[in-house]
Amino acid sequence: MFNKLKATLGHMKKSDDVKIDESASIDTGEATDTKTVTKKKSSKSSTLTKSNSPKRKVAVVVEEKVTVMGTMTASAKNPPIIGDLVEGPVIAVEKSAVYIDLAPFGTGIIYGREFMTARDVIKKINVGDVIAAKIVDMAHKDGYYELSLKEARTALIWSEAEIAIKEKKVLELPVKEANKGGLLIEWQGIMGFLPASQLKAEHYPRIADGDRDKILDELKKLVGTHIGVSIITADPKEGKLIFSEKGSEQKEKEKIVSKYDVGDEVDGTVTGVVDFGVFVKLEENLEGLIHISEIDWGLVEDPRQFVKVGQKVRAKIIEVKDGKISLSLKQLKTNPWVEAGKKYKKDMTVSGVIIKFNRHGALASIEEGVAGLVRITEFGSEEKLKKTLELGKTYSFKIALFDAKEQKMALSFTGEKK
C-alpha cells in the first residue's frame, strides 16, 4: 500500500516550502524536494502547515487515507480498464487538469480535450468532491488513468434510462418537435422519439381521410406542452430512446379492461377511422380497435367505406391483452366460408371476378366474402398477368386448393372470359 502511495505522490509536483514529517513514514524518493504534513499521534487526521493550493491538498488527502487503505486493498477488485466507469474524490484542480483518487489502483486525470469539453462542469468542482468519470485511455506518460466526464455522464444517463424502464417511471417532459410519425422529446440532453401509435387516445390524431399533412398539423399542437411519458426502449449503441405516453394510464386501463372477456358482444361509438382500422369507445377512458381485417368477410381496402365517426356499432371481443381490447364486426356476421365449404371442392370450375392485384398475383372473388389467389407464376410476369386479367372482369377458373376451415383457396386460370 505504501509503495502505491509513494507512486501516487511521485506523480505530484513538489514545492520547496513544505516538508513531510518522518512520523508519517512515507518516503517520496526525492530528498531535495519535501513537503511537511504534521500529524498528532492521538489523531488520525493530518493538517497542512502552509498554503492552501490544490497540489498541497493532494498530500493531505493521501495522508488521510493511509489508515483506511490497508483494509480496502485486500478486498480490491481487478484494476479498471478502458470503458469502465470509476468514482473517486477530487484531489487537485489545476488550470488545465483535474486529478481524481482512484485508490487502490492509482490516480485519474482529466486533461486536454476532455478537460476542455467538460470545462463548464469543472468550474464547479472542488477538491474533495466525489465525481464519476469514464476511463478513455491508460497510456499516459506518468501512469495516470485518462478520464472523461462527458462520456461518464452519457453512460450514466443511459443507465438511468434502463432503470426507468424497469421501474416504469413516468416522466413529465416537454415536446420539442413533431413529424408525421410522432413527437420528438428531450430527456437529459438526449433526443428521443414518441411514435404516434404510443400516444394516449386523447392525443392521437384522428384524421378521417388519413391525410398525413393533417396528422402533422394535429401533432404540432402538442409542441411546447408537457406530457407524462415512460421510456420503453433505450439503446445507447444506436442512440435510440423511445417513449410511450400509454404507460401512465396502463394500470388504470388494465383494471377497466378486466371486466371484459373474449367472446363478449359490446356496443360502442366510432371515435376514429384510420387506414388500419376503426377505434370504438366502449366506456370512459376505454377504446377498442377493429383491425381492417376484422371489419368484413369481403375485401376491405378503406375502412371509411364501412363506418363513420359517431356511428353506433355492435362488435365482438376477440382478444384482451396488455390492457387492450381487439374487436370484430365480421364475427357477428355469417361466415360465408361455412356455406362455401358445402358447395365448392378442388378441381371444380368456377367463375370469379378480379377484385385486387398483389405481389403474389390476383384475387378473384367467386362469391361475396370468398376469394382465391390466382398466382403470378401462371403468367410468367406481373405485366402478362395484368394484360390477361382485368380488374372488375369475370373469368373462368379451376379450384386448385380449397380449405373452408382455413379460409384459403387457390385458383388456376382456364383461359376463358365470361
C-alpha positions as CSV (number, residue, x, y, z in Angstrom):
1,M,0.0,0.0,0.0
2,F,2.8,2.4,0.9
3,N,4.5,1.7,-2.4
4,K,1.2,2.7,-4.2
5,L,1.0,5.9,-2.1
6,K,4.7,6.5,-2.9
7,A,3.9,6.1,-6.6
8,T,0.9,8.4,-6.3
9,L,2.9,11.1,-4.6
10,G,5.7,10.6,-7.1
11,H,3.4,11.9,-9.8
12,M,2.7,15.1,-8.0
13,K,4.7,18.3,-8.4
14,K,6.6,19.3,-5.3
15,S,7.0,22.7,-3.6
16,D,10.1,23.8,-1.6
17,D,8.4,25.3,1.4
18,V,6.7,22.2,2.8
19,K,8.2,19.0,4.3
20,I,6.8,15.6,5.3
21,D,7.3,14.7,9.0
22,E,9.1,11.4,9.4
23,S,6.3,10.1,11.7
24,A,4.2,9.8,8.6
25,S,6.6,7.1,7.3
26,I,6.2,8.0,3.7
27,D,9.3,8.2,1.5
28,T,8.7,10.2,-1.7
29,G,12.1,9.2,-3.1
30,E,13.0,12.9,-3.6
31,A,15.2,14.1,-0.6
32,T,15.8,17.5,-2.1
33,D,12.1,18.3,-2.6
34,T,10.0,17.6,0.5
35,K,6.6,18.6,2.0
36,T,5.6,18.9,5.6
37,V,2.4,17.4,7.0
38,T,2.1,17.5,10.8
39,K,0.2,14.6,12.4
40,K,-0.7,14.3,16.0
41,K,-0.1,10.8,17.4
42,S,-3.5,10.8,19.1
43,S,-5.4,11.7,16.0
44,K,-6.0,10.0,12.6
45,S,-6.3,13.4,10.8
46,S,-3.4,15.4,9.4
47,T,-3.1,19.1,8.7
48,L,-1.1,21.1,6.2
49,T,1.3,23.6,7.8
50,K,1.5,26.0,4.8
51,S,-0.5,27.1,1.7
52,N,-4.0,26.0,0.5
53,S,-3.0,25.2,-3.1
54,P,-4.7,22.2,-4.7
55,K,-1.4,20.4,-5.0
56,R,-0.7,20.6,-1.3
57,K,-4.2,19.4,-0.6
58,V,-3.3,16.3,-2.6
59,A,-0.8,15.3,0.1
60,V,-3.4,15.9,2.8
61,V,-6.0,13.6,1.1
62,V,-3.4,10.9,0.5
63,E,-2.2,11.1,4.1
64,E,-5.7,10.8,5.5
65,K,-6.3,7.6,3.5
66,V,-3.2,5.8,4.9
67,T,-5.1,4.4,7.9
68,V,-8.1,3.2,5.8
69,M,-6.5,1.8,2.6
70,G,-5.0,-1.3,4.4
71,T,-8.4,-2.9,4.8
72,M,-9.5,-2.0,1.3
73,T,-6.5,-3.4,-0.6
74,A,-7.2,-7.0,0.5
75,S,-10.8,-6.9,-0.9
76,A,-10.0,-4.7,-4.0
77,K,-11.4,-6.0,-7.4
78,N,-9.4,-6.2,-10.6
79,P,-8.0,-2.8,-11.8
80,P,-10.3,-0.9,-14.1
81,I,-9.9,-0.9,-17.9
82,I,-10.8,1.4,-20.7
83,G,-14.6,1.9,-20.9
84,D,-15.2,1.3,-17.1
85,L,-17.0,3.9,-15.0
86,V,-15.0,4.9,-11.9
87,E,-15.6,7.2,-9.0
88,G,-13.4,8.9,-6.5
89,P,-12.6,12.2,-4.7
90,V,-11.0,15.1,-6.5
91,I,-7.5,15.6,-5.1
92,A,-6.4,18.5,-7.2
93,V,-7.8,21.1,-9.6
94,E,-5.3,22.9,-11.9
95,K,-5.7,25.3,-14.8
96,S,-5.7,22.5,-17.3
97,A,-6.2,19.3,-15.4
98,V,-8.2,17.6,-12.6
99,Y,-6.8,14.7,-10.6
100,I,-9.0,12.0,-9.0
101,D,-8.0,9.5,-6.4
102,L,-8.8,6.0,-7.8
103,A,-7.3,4.2,-4.8
104,P,-6.2,1.5,-4.5
105,F,-5.4,1.5,-8.2
106,G,-3.8,4.9,-8.7
107,T,-4.8,8.3,-9.9
108,G,-7.0,9.5,-12.7
109,I,-6.6,12.7,-14.7
110,I,-9.0,14.8,-16.8
111,Y,-7.0,17.0,-19.2
112,G,-6.6,18.0,-22.8
113,R,-9.7,17.7,-25.0
114,E,-11.6,16.0,-22.2
115,F,-10.8,19.0,-19.9
116,M,-12.0,21.5,-22.5
117,T,-15.2,19.5,-23.2
118,A,-16.1,19.5,-19.5
119,R,-14.8,22.9,-18.5
120,D,-18.2,24.3,-17.6
121,V,-18.7,21.4,-15.2
122,I,-15.1,21.5,-13.9
123,K,-15.6,25.2,-12.9
124,K,-18.0,23.9,-10.2
125,I,-15.7,21.2,-8.9
126,N,-13.8,21.5,-5.7
127,V,-11.1,19.4,-4.0
128,G,-12.9,16.7,-2.0
129,D,-15.9,16.4,-4.3
130,V,-16.6,12.8,-5.3
131,I,-17.2,12.5,-9.1
132,A,-17.8,9.8,-11.6
133,A,-15.8,9.5,-14.8
134,K,-15.1,7.1,-17.6
135,I,-11.7,5.6,-18.4
136,V,-10.8,6.5,-22.0
137,D,-7.0,5.7,-22.1
138,M,-4.3,4.1,-20.0
139,A,-1.3,5.2,-21.9
140,H,-0.5,8.4,-20.1
141,K,3.3,9.0,-19.8
142,D,3.1,9.4,-16.0
143,G,0.9,6.3,-15.5
144,Y,-2.4,8.1,-14.8
145,Y,-5.8,6.8,-15.9
146,E,-7.1,9.2,-18.5
147,L,-10.7,10.1,-17.8
148,S,-13.7,11.7,-19.4
149,L,-16.5,13.4,-17.6
150,K,-18.7,13.8,-20.7
151,E,-18.6,10.1,-21.6
152,A,-19.3,9.2,-18.0
153,R,-22.3,11.4,-17.9
154,T,-23.6,9.9,-21.1
155,A,-23.1,6.3,-19.8
156,L,-24.9,7.2,-16.5
157,I,-27.8,8.7,-18.4
158,W,-28.3,5.5,-20.4
159,S,-28.0,3.6,-17.2
160,E,-30.7,5.8,-15.7
161,A,-32.9,5.1,-18.7
162,E,-32.6,1.3,-18.2
163,I,-33.6,1.8,-14.5
164,A,-36.6,4.0,-15.6
165,I,-37.7,1.2,-17.9
166,K,-37.5,-1.4,-15.2
167,E,-39.3,0.8,-12.7
168,K,-41.8,2.0,-15.3
169,K,-41.2,5.6,-14.2
170,V,-43.5,8.3,-15.6
171,L,-41.6,11.4,-16.7
172,E,-43.1,14.8,-17.3
173,L,-41.2,16.1,-20.4
174,P,-41.7,18.8,-22.9
175,V,-42.5,18.1,-26.6
176,K,-39.8,19.7,-28.7
177,E,-40.8,18.9,-32.3
178,A,-43.3,16.9,-34.3
179,N,-43.1,15.0,-37.6
180,K,-45.5,12.8,-39.5
181,G,-44.6,9.8,-37.4
182,G,-44.8,11.2,-33.9
183,L,-43.1,13.6,-31.5
184,L,-39.5,14.4,-30.5
185,I,-38.9,14.7,-26.8
186,E,-35.7,15.6,-25.0
187,W,-34.6,13.9,-21.8
188,Q,-31.3,14.5,-20.0
189,G,-29.9,16.1,-23.2
190,I,-30.8,13.1,-25.4
191,M,-33.5,13.5,-28.0
192,G,-36.0,10.6,-28.0
193,F,-38.9,9.7,-30.2
194,L,-42.6,9.1,-29.2
195,P,-44.4,7.3,-32.1
196,A,-47.9,8.4,-32.8
197,S,-49.1,4.9,-32.0
198,Q,-47.8,5.3,-28.4
199,L,-50.0,8.4,-27.8
200,K,-52.9,8.3,-25.5
201,A,-56.3,8.2,-27.1
202,E,-56.9,11.9,-26.3
203,H,-53.7,12.9,-28.1
204,Y,-53.9,10.5,-31.1
205,P,-54.6,12.4,-34.3
206,R,-57.9,11.1,-35.6
207,I,-57.9,12.3,-39.2
208,A,-60.9,11.0,-41.2
209,D,-59.2,10.8,-44.6
210,G,-55.8,9.8,-43.2
211,D,-54.1,12.8,-44.7
212,R,-50.5,12.8,-43.4
213,D,-50.2,16.6,-43.5
214,K,-53.3,17.0,-41.4
215,I,-52.0,14.4,-39.0
216,L,-48.8,16.5,-38.7
217,D,-50.8,19.6,-38.0
218,E,-52.6,17.9,-35.1
219,L,-49.3,16.6,-33.7
220,K,-47.8,20.1,-33.9
221,K,-50.4,21.3,-31.4
222,L,-48.6,19.3,-28.8
223,V,-45.3,21.0,-29.3
224,G,-44.3,23.1,-26.3
225,T,-46.6,21.2,-23.9
226,H,-45.5,18.8,-21.2
227,I,-46.8,15.2,-21.3
228,G,-46.3,12.2,-19.0
229,V,-44.3,9.5,-20.7
230,S,-42.3,6.4,-19.9
231,I,-39.2,5.1,-21.6
232,I,-39.9,1.8,-23.4
233,T,-36.6,1.4,-25.4
234,A,-33.1,2.6,-24.6
235,D,-30.2,1.6,-26.9
236,P,-27.0,3.5,-26.2
237,K,-25.1,1.9,-29.2
238,E,-27.6,3.3,-31.7
239,G,-28.5,6.4,-29.6
240,K,-32.1,5.2,-29.7
241,L,-34.6,6.4,-27.0
242,I,-38.3,5.5,-27.5
243,F,-41.1,6.9,-25.3
244,S,-44.7,5.9,-24.7
245,E,-47.5,8.0,-23.3
246,K,-49.6,5.0,-22.6
247,G,-47.6,3.7,-19.6
248,S,-49.0,6.3,-17.2
249,E,-52.6,5.1,-17.8
250,Q,-51.8,1.4,-18.1
251,K,-52.7,0.2,-14.6
252,E,-56.0,2.1,-14.6
253,K,-56.8,0.7,-18.1
254,E,-56.0,-2.8,-17.1
255,K,-58.4,-2.5,-14.2
256,I,-61.2,-1.4,-16.5
257,V,-60.3,-4.0,-19.2
258,S,-60.5,-6.8,-16.6
259,K,-64.3,-6.6,-16.7
260,Y,-64.3,-7.8,-20.4
261,D,-63.8,-11.3,-21.8
262,V,-63.2,-12.8,-25.2
263,G,-66.5,-13.6,-26.8
264,D,-68.4,-10.7,-25.2
265,E,-70.6,-8.7,-27.5
266,V,-70.3,-5.0,-26.8
267,D,-71.9,-1.7,-28.0
268,G,-69.8,1.3,-28.7
269,T,-69.3,4.5,-30.7
270,V,-66.9,5.0,-33.5
271,T,-64.4,7.7,-32.4
272,G,-61.9,7.4,-35.2
273,V,-61.3,5.7,-38.6
274,V,-57.8,5.3,-39.9
275,D,-56.2,3.2,-42.7
276,F,-55.5,0.2,-40.5
277,G,-58.9,0.1,-38.7
278,V,-61.6,1.6,-36.5
279,F,-61.5,2.9,-32.9
280,V,-64.6,2.3,-30.9
281,K,-65.2,3.9,-27.5
282,L,-66.7,1.3,-25.1
283,E,-66.7,3.5,-22.0
284,E,-64.9,6.4,-20.5
285,N,-61.1,6.0,-20.9
286,L,-61.5,2.8,-22.8
287,E,-61.4,2.2,-26.6
288,G,-61.2,-1.0,-28.6
289,L,-59.7,-1.4,-32.1
290,I,-61.3,-3.1,-35.0
291,H,-58.5,-4.1,-37.3
292,I,-59.2,-3.7,-41.0
293,S,-59.1,-7.4,-41.4
294,E,-62.0,-7.8,-38.9
295,I,-64.4,-5.3,-40.5
296,D,-66.0,-7.6,-43.1
297,W,-65.6,-11.0,-44.6
298,G,-65.2,-9.5,-48.0
299,L,-62.2,-7.4,-49.2
300,V,-61.8,-4.1,-47.2
301,E,-59.4,-1.6,-48.6
302,D,-60.8,1.5,-47.0
303,P,-62.5,1.3,-43.5
304,R,-64.2,4.6,-44.2
305,Q,-66.5,2.9,-46.7
306,F,-68.0,0.8,-43.9
307,V,-68.3,3.1,-40.8
308,K,-68.2,6.8,-39.9
309,V,-67.1,8.7,-36.8
310,G,-70.0,9.0,-34.4
311,Q,-71.7,5.8,-35.7
312,K,-73.0,3.3,-33.1
313,V,-71.8,-0.2,-33.7
314,R,-72.0,-3.6,-32.0
315,A,-68.9,-5.7,-32.1
316,K,-67.4,-8.9,-30.7
317,I,-64.4,-9.0,-28.4
318,I,-61.8,-11.3,-30.0
319,E,-58.8,-10.5,-27.8
320,V,-58.0,-8.9,-24.4
321,K,-54.3,-8.4,-23.9
322,D,-52.0,-5.9,-22.1
323,G,-54.8,-3.6,-21.3
324,K,-56.0,-3.6,-25.0
325,I,-59.2,-4.9,-26.5
326,S,-59.5,-6.1,-30.0
327,L,-62.9,-6.1,-31.7
328,S,-64.5,-7.6,-34.7
329,L,-67.5,-6.6,-36.8
330,K,-67.4,-9.6,-39.1
331,Q,-67.5,-12.1,-36.3
332,L,-71.1,-11.1,-35.8
333,K,-71.9,-11.8,-39.4
334,T,-72.5,-15.1,-41.1
335,N,-69.2,-16.6,-42.2
336,P,-69.6,-17.1,-46.0
337,W,-66.8,-19.8,-45.9
338,V,-69.0,-22.1,-43.9
339,E,-71.6,-22.3,-46.7
340,A,-69.0,-22.2,-49.4
341,G,-67.4,-25.3,-47.9
342,K,-70.6,-27.2,-48.7
343,K,-70.7,-26.1,-52.3
344,Y,-67.1,-26.0,-53.6
345,K,-64.4,-28.6,-53.9
346,K,-61.0,-29.0,-55.5
347,D,-60.9,-29.3,-59.3
348,M,-64.4,-27.6,-59.7
349,T,-64.7,-24.9,-62.4
350,V,-66.0,-21.6,-61.1
351,S,-66.5,-18.0,-62.2
352,G,-64.6,-15.3,-60.4
353,V,-64.4,-11.5,-60.5
354,I,-60.9,-10.0,-60.3
355,I,-61.1,-7.7,-57.2
356,K,-57.4,-6.9,-56.4
357,F,-53.8,-7.4,-57.5
358,N,-51.0,-8.1,-55.0
359,R,-47.3,-9.1,-55.2
360,H,-48.4,-12.8,-55.4
361,G,-50.9,-12.4,-58.2
362,A,-54.6,-11.6,-58.5
363,L,-57.5,-12.1,-56.1
364,A,-60.7,-13.4,-57.7
365,S,-64.0,-13.5,-55.8
366,I,-66.3,-16.4,-56.5
367,E,-69.0,-15.1,-54.2
368,E,-69.3,-12.3,-51.6
369,G,-66.6,-12.8,-49.0
370,V,-65.0,-15.8,-50.7
371,A,-61.9,-15.1,-52.8
372,G,-59.0,-17.1,-54.1
373,L,-55.5,-16.3,-55.3
374,V,-54.5,-16.7,-59.0
375,R,-50.7,-16.9,-58.8
376,I,-48.5,-14.7,-60.9
377,T,-46.3,-17.8,-61.8
378,E,-49.1,-19.0,-64.2
379,F,-48.4,-16.0,-66.4
380,G,-44.6,-15.6,-66.1
381,S,-44.7,-11.9,-65.1
382,E,-46.8,-9.3,-63.5
383,E,-47.2,-7.5,-66.8
384,K,-48.6,-10.5,-68.6
385,L,-51.0,-11.3,-65.6
386,K,-52.4,-7.7,-65.8
387,K,-52.8,-7.9,-69.5
388,T,-54.7,-11.2,-69.3
389,L,-56.8,-10.4,-66.2
390,E,-58.5,-7.0,-65.7
391,L,-60.0,-5.6,-62.5
392,G,-63.8,-6.0,-62.4
393,K,-63.9,-8.6,-65.2
394,T,-65.2,-12.1,-64.7
395,Y,-63.2,-15.2,-65.8
396,S,-63.4,-18.9,-65.5
397,F,-61.1,-20.7,-63.0
398,K,-60.4,-24.1,-61.8
399,I,-60.1,-24.6,-58.0
400,A,-56.6,-25.9,-57.3
401,L,-57.0,-25.7,-53.5
402,F,-60.0,-25.2,-51.2
403,D,-59.8,-25.2,-47.4
404,A,-63.0,-23.6,-45.9
405,K,-61.7,-24.0,-42.3
406,E,-58.6,-22.0,-43.0
407,Q,-60.4,-19.8,-45.5
408,K,-57.9,-20.5,-48.2
409,M,-58.5,-21.0,-51.9
410,A,-56.1,-21.2,-54.9
411,L,-57.4,-20.8,-58.5
412,S,-56.0,-21.7,-61.8
413,F,-56.9,-19.6,-64.9
414,T,-58.6,-21.7,-67.6
415,G,-58.3,-19.1,-70.3
416,E,-62.0,-18.2,-70.5
417,K,-63.5,-14.8,-70.1
418,K,-67.1,-14.6,-69.0
